[in-house]
Each structure stands twice: as C-alpha cells, then as structure tokens.
Amino acid sequence: MSEIVTKPRIRTRRKVARPPLYKVILVNDDFTPREFVVRVLQAEFRMSEDQAHNVMITAHTKGACVVAVLVKDVAETKATRATDMARGEGYPLLFTTEPET
C-alpha cells in the first residue's frame, strides 16, 4: 500500500496598493475677502464655519495651508472647482495640488 502525501494549502493574498495621496493647498492672496474664502471652503470641502475660518487664517498668516489630503483625481477636481468658483466671482483665489510625501 502506498502512502498519500498531501501538501498543505498556502493562501496567497494580493496586496492592493493604495492610490497615492495629494494635498490640496490654499494659497493666500491679498485681494479675496476672508468671508468668501470661508464660503468656498465650506461649499467645496464641506467644512464647518469654524474649520473654514481656521484654515483661512492659517493660509493668511503663513501664505498657504493644506486644506485636504485626497486621492489625485478628487484632489485635482476639488482644487479646480474651488479656484473656478473664485474666478467666477472675479477673485484671484488659488487652490493647488501636490503629492503628499
């Protein structure tokens, strides 16, 4: 009689790479009213009034502020929409994106 040898099953798991994240950055300018900046942050980034005010003040004092960290497509879309919202009102407010390191 021959002996049956069974091999243990090895489970392999695929690691799915997380998509790279991008920072959405609010760049300060000396022309856009603070109230408008707060409104844009609330509308596009779903911030409370207090959160939006804090982000606006940080950008005002430091020159720029990270608003959100998102996947590339979402970050670029939100930055473009927020910038376009300002341009539509005649303000030079700028949102940019850059890879998170």
N, C-alpha and C positions, 0 to 999 in steps of 0.2 A: 504494500500500500504506500502511495506517495503522499507526502505532506503538502497541504495547500498553504502557500505563503501569501499573506495579504499585506499590501503596503498601506500604511496609514494615509488617509486623505489629507492633503495640505491645502488649506484655504488660502487663496491669494486675494488680497484686496487691492483694488486700484486706488491710488491716491489721486484725487482730482485736485489740480492746482487751483488755488483761489485766484480770482482775477486781480490784477494789480489795482491798487487804490490811488486815487488822485485827490489832491487838495483843491478846494475851491477857495480862492483868495479874493477878499475885498480890498481894493486899492483906494486909499484916501485921495480926495481931491478937495480943493478949496472953494468949489462952486456949488456942489449939490447940497441942498438943505438937509440937515440931520433928520428931520421928520420924514423926508422922502426916503432916505436910506433905510430907516426903520421900517417903513411901509413895504419896501421891496424885500427886505429880509423876512418879514412876516409872510408876505404873499408867496414868495418863491421857495423859501427854506422852512416854512411852517414853524417859525419861532414865535415864542410869546413876545409881548411888548418889552418885557424886562430883558429877555435874552437878546433881542434885536438891538435894544439900546446899548447893552454892554458890548456887543460886537462892534457896533458903530463907534462907540467911544474908544475902544481898543484900536481900531483902524485909524481913528482921528489922531490919537496920541502917538502911535507907533509907525504910522504910514501905511500899514497893511495889516490884515488879520485873516486867519484861516476861519472860514465860515462853516465848512463841512468837509468830510472825507468820504468819498463815494467811489463806486466803480467808474471807469473812464467815461463811458457813454453818458451816464447820468450826470456826472460832474460837468462835462462839457455842455450838455443840454441846459442844465440849471444856470451855469455861468453865462451862456449866451442869452437865455431868456431874461435873466436879471439885467444884463447890460442893455439888451434891446428895450426893456421896459423903461430904463432911464433915458435912452436915446429918443424914445417916443415922446418923452416929456421935455426934451431939449437939454438934458443934463449929461455931463461927461463921465458919470459914474462908471467904473470899470470893475468887472469880475474876471479873474483869470484862473487857469488851472495849471497844476504841475504835479508830476509824480510824487507820491509820498515815499520818503526814504526810510 
